[in-house]
Amino acid sequence: MSLADAAVEAPPARAAADAAAPAALEARHFTLRRAGVAVLDDVSLTLRPGRTLALIGESGAGKSTLAFAAMGLLQPPQVALQGRLAVVGTDVVTAPERTLRSLRGAHMALIFQDASSALNPCFTVLDHIAEPLRRHRGLGRRQCRERALQLLADVGIADPQARLTAYPHELSGGMQQRVMIAIALACEPRLLIADEPTSALDVTIQAQIMTLILERVAALKAAAIFVLHDLALASQVADDVAVMYAGQIVESGPARTVLTAPRHPYTRGLRASAVELGAGQLTPIAGMVPSLSAMPGGCRFAPRCGLATAQCTQQRPPLAGDGGDGTRALACWHVKPG
């Protein structure tokens, strides 16, 4: 099955998700501060069960920070948290660590960007997969082995019996990433977060990995968040998209609508600087994402925006509309949702 086929086939399963179930992810005025600076600034979005969301933007936009915060991996005193950030109904801002440990792996799971760094070199593939099964499902040794074999087969690893006793360094990059996916899916989580899951892989297997993730998410009727730089890939794998800049959401809505007809100046800039077959001259966005020590007031994109006025530098534009229910939403004083 191709990546495009997987993206087309997933929506019917997602449409059947129970609308009465708690949101897979709900952020309401969520702010994360590090050293007094708002790394994530008043972020609001909703991801319903069975849907996929792409977080896109330049490096430093806050995409991975939001993903790690949702997993409960960024906690005081290292950071200060405000607002609400709930995963399947549990607010990770106020939940104790014991509750977060019970959620990780069982109800939410993270696929890291670089499997070779995320996997423990001292443990075998079976050790990695068995750990969440023992912790959250209470399975014994034989049951863990049987489940691990099935998971490896599900993620397309040939001869899973031989791979169970392998260590990470004995596997190729593609196999390591497939093992990461198997670990993440072991307990059938309701929310799967994939942080640039193909960036460390050869281009020839990137599509295979993304198709695999989509297929497994659709089979579980789970929700998924993809942290991505690739706009074309985001349009293929996501139902919805949230465009982030310097810790703020500046545009959100249906992925293909936002990415084919962007309205926010920043989203337009991303589209104009994206490499596409047959595209003419690229137009990169002038300047760069501000550092935490030099975060501008008002609209954080104003110093790089050709539409910026005094109002933009003094007042932050609100995100008009609710990007969580599939409607278009923008945060710009000079461009309105359409």
N, C-alpha and C positions, 0 to 999 in steps of 0.2 A: 504494500500500500504506500502511495506517495504522500508527501507532506500535505499537498493540496487536498488529496482525498480525505486524509484524516481530519483536516480542518473542516471540510464540508460535512462529514458524517457525524461529527461530535455534537452539533446543536440539538438534534432530536432527543438524545439522551439527556442533555442538559435541560431542555425544555420540560422534561418530565419530572424535574426535581421538585420536591415539596416546597411550595412557596411559603408555607407556614413555619418552616424550620428556621432557626436563628441564622443570621447572616454568617457566612464563612469568615468574613472579615468586615469589621465596622470600625471606621475611624471617625471620631467626632471632635473637631477642634483639638486634634492631638499635636502636642508640641514637645520636642525633645531638645534639651539644652545641654551643651557641653561647654564647661568653663564660662558659663553665663551667656553663651551665644546660641540662638535658636538654629540648630542644625536642621531640624524639621519644624516648620513654622505653620501652626494652625491648619493641619492637614485633615480633610474630611473626604471620605469615600466609603462606598459600600460594595461588597462583592457577595452576590447571592450564591447559594449552593448550585453546583452544576455549571457555573460559568467560569470563563478564563479572562484574566486581566493582565495586560502588559504595562509595566512601568518603564517609560522611556525618557531619555534625556542624556546630556553629556555626563562625563565623569565628574563627580562632585555634586550632582543634582540631588542626591539623597535617596536614590532608589534602593541601594543595598542597605542603607541605614534603616529605612522603613521596613525592609524584609527582616532584618535581624531584630528590630524592635518587636515586630509581630511574633517572632519566635520566643520573645522574653529573654533574649541574649544581651540586651542593653538595659541595665538596671542601676538604680542608685547604689552607692554614692558616685559611681563613675559618670552618670548622667542624671539630669532632673527631668521628670516626666509630668506632663499635665494633660488634661482632657481624657478622652476615652479611646482605647484601642482594644477591641474585643475580637477574639477568635472563637468561633462557634459558641458565642454567648458568654464567654469568660473574659473579663477585662484584665489584660496583662499588666495594666498600669497599677492596679491595686491587688492583684493576686499574689499570694505568698509563693516563695520558691518551690515549696512542696507541690503546690497545685500546678505550677508551670512544668515541673518535671513529669507530672502525670499526663500533661497535654502533649509535650514534645514526643514525637514518635508515634503516639497513639492517635491523636486527633489532628496534629499538624506536623509537617515534616519539611525539611529543607534539603535541596540538592545544591551542594556547593559548586562554586565556579571551577575549582581545580581539584579533581578527585585525587590526584597523586599527593596533594598536601592534606586533604581531608581524611583520607584513610590512614589508619594506624599501621605502620610498617611491621609492628611486632605481632599482629594478629592475622589469622587466616580469613578468607572470605566467609567461611562458616561462622567464625567467631563474631565477625561484624554483623551478619544478618541475625544470628541467634540472640544477640544482646537485647534488642527491643522486643523480640518474641518472648523471651523469658521474663523481662521486666513488666511488660504490659499485658501479655496473654497468659503468662504462667505455664508455658509449654515446657515439656521435658526434653531431654537430649534427642531422643529419637524423633519426636514431633518437630523439633527445631530443624533437624536435618531434612526431614521430608518437606517441610514448608520451604526451606532454603532451596532445595532442588527445584521445586515448582516455580519459585520466584525467579531463579536464574534462567529457567526455560522460558518464562513469560517475557523476560527482557532480552531474549534472543541470544543467549550465550550457548554456544555449541559445547556438547559434552559437559554439562553442568556437574556431573559426578566427579570429573577430574579437577574441576576448578574449585571445588569446595575447600580443598586443603592447600590451595595456592595462596601465596602472600602477595600484597599489592604490587611489589616490584616485578613479579613474575607475569604480570598482565600488561597488555597494551593500553594506551590511553583510552581507547574506545571501550575496552572491556572494563577498565576501572570505572568509567562513567556509568556503564550499565550496572555494575555492582552497586554504585551509589544510589541509582534509581531503585534497585531491588531493596536496599536497606530502607529507603524512604517510604516505599510502598508496603513494607512487610506487615504493618498493622492496619492497612487500609485507611489512611488518614482522610479526614474530610477537607483538609486544606493542604495543598502541596505548593511549596514555594521553590522556584528554580532560579537561582542567581547566575545569569549568563552560563547556562549549562553546557553550551557547545563552544565557548570561546577558546578553550585550551585544546580543541580537537582539530584534526585534519578536516578540511572542507568537504572531503568526499564522504565522511560519515556524520557530518552535522545534521543533515536532513533525516538520516536514520534515527538519530537520538531524539530529535524533536518529534518525529512521528511516533516513536515508541512512547514518549511521555504523554502525548495527546491520546493515544489509544488506551493507555492504562488509566488515565484520568477519566476518560469517557466511560470505561468499563466500570469504574467505581462510583460514577456519578458524583465525583468530588469537584471541588473548586480548585483553581490553580492561578498562581501569580508568576509571571515570567518577568524577570529583570533583564532588559535588553537594550542594546544600542542600535540594532539593526531594525530600521523602520519597516522594510519589506517583510522581514520575518514576523514582526509584530502583527502586521495586517493579516498574515496567514494563520497564526496560532491563537489569536486572542479575539474574544467577543468584544471586549471593551479595552480602552486604553486611557491611561492617566499620564499626561506629559508633566514632568517635574523639572523645575529649575531652582537651584539654590535652596532646596528644602521646601519649596512651595509647589502646589499643583496649579498650573496655569491654564490647562485645557484638558477636558475629559469628555468621553462619550463613546459611541460605537467605533470600534477600531478602524474599520474600512472607511467610514465617513470622515473621521478626524484626519486620517493619514492620506486620504486621496484629495480632500478639500480642506486643508488646515486653515484656521482663521486667526489664531493667535500669532503675533509676529515671531515669537520664538519657535513655535511649531513650524511655521512657514520657513524659518531659517534652517531648521533641521532638515526639512524636506529638500530645500534648495542645495544643501551641502551633502546630500546622500548620493552615493555612487549607484547608478542604475544603467543597465544596458541601453545603449542608444541615446543616453542623456548628453546634452551639450556641455558647456562650460559650467563647472561647479562654482557656487557662490558661498564661500564659508562665512560664518557669522563672525563679525568683527569682535575683537576682544576675547575675554575668557571668563569663566565662572569665577565670581569673587571668592576670596579666601574668607575663612571664618572671622579673621581679625579685621576685615575691611568690608563687612556686609552692608550694602547701602540701605537706606530707609525707603519707605514707599514701595513701589514696584521694584523688586530686585533685578529685573531685567532692564530697567530703564537706561542704565549707562551704555547698553549695547543696542538699544532700540531706536530705529529711525523715526518712530512716531512719538517718542517721549516728549512730554511737556513738563512744566513746573508741577502740575498736579501729580504726575507720575512719580516724581522724586520726593513728594511730600506725603502722599496718601497711598496706601496699599489698596489696589482694586479688589473687590470681593469676587469670589468664584460664583458667578451668576448661574443658578440652576443646580440640580442635583445630578452629578455624574454617575451616581450609583444605580440609577434606575434606567439607564440607557439613553437619557437625554443629553443633548450637547450642553457643555458648560465652559465658560471662559472667565478669565480674570484679567480684564484689560479695560482701561477707561475709554479707549477709542474704537474698539471693535466689539460689537454685540453678538450674542449667540444668534445663529441663523439656521 
